[in-house]
């Protein structure tokens, strides 16, 4: 059986991105998506619209270019409220059709507050924070990383998440309905980087949608496509963070600092050895003292070379190549 279009597109993206060389000692930030990563997808809005259609005997087109999709983007970026979203849908797809069929508008307006409360209750019921992901986020935080949330959401979902304390585990929370920008808009990623006062090369972004990862990678942010908790744990393992509870960003930086120090010492020893070797080969005077000095410099050079070789192997643990997905 052949691949569908979506699978083909994702294969092309993986081929374009290839593997990412991540220097763990440079990473400061982990940025997570929410729906589909921290919680399973709820499909609450789809269910809500299905209920509205059934209750009111209405039809609400939901194609990508429909008026509904335009409102969906507006409520997600905070341009309109959740109440406005439902009201505008009714104004477009219910009242005009009702008037056309019955010759007049209904005597009573639809109770928008009822559907708002239903929306809130549906989301509150089905939105469950993954305990595994919560533990990972907390461990990353305890390891010394700054852990942030970057989510496309709606005011009504954000209110529920806040009441449940879902956002408390993050150092920073960037919600589309509050900042007026949605993924995959490039400006949203730039906004987050500005607020974090950091550079792309210091960040890893995790999202379950490839479309949201592309702009991040274009900016130079390292990205991971979330597919399952088990797969994500394996990807963290590839990064050298298999057991995050035993990892400290401070220790990782110290390990790299020690490597740099050993590397510098090796280069100095090599330079000194090559200098005296050159001097020894050029001179025609009594070389007994030079011979001793040459041997000492050579011995020191070989010791530093062995230390550097060992340090390079240790440094390899701090550099990983991982695929987007």
Secondary structure, 3 states (H helix, E strand, C coil): CCCCHHHHHHHHHHHHHCEEEEEHHHCCEEEECCECCCECCCCHHHHHHHHHHHHHCCCCCCCCCCHHHHHHHHHHCCCCCHHHHHHHHHHHHCHHHHHHHHCCCCCCCCCHHHHHHHHHHHHHHHCCECHHHHHHHHHHHHCCCEEEEEECCCHHHHHHHHHCCHHHHCCEEEEHHHHCCCCCCHHHHHHHHHHHCCCHHHEEEEECCHHHHHHHHHHCCEEEECCCHHHHHHHHHHHCCCCHHHCCHHHHHHHHHHHHHHHHHHHHHHHHHHHHHHHHHHCCCCCHHHHHHHHHHHHHHHHHHHHHHHHHHHHHCCEEEEECC
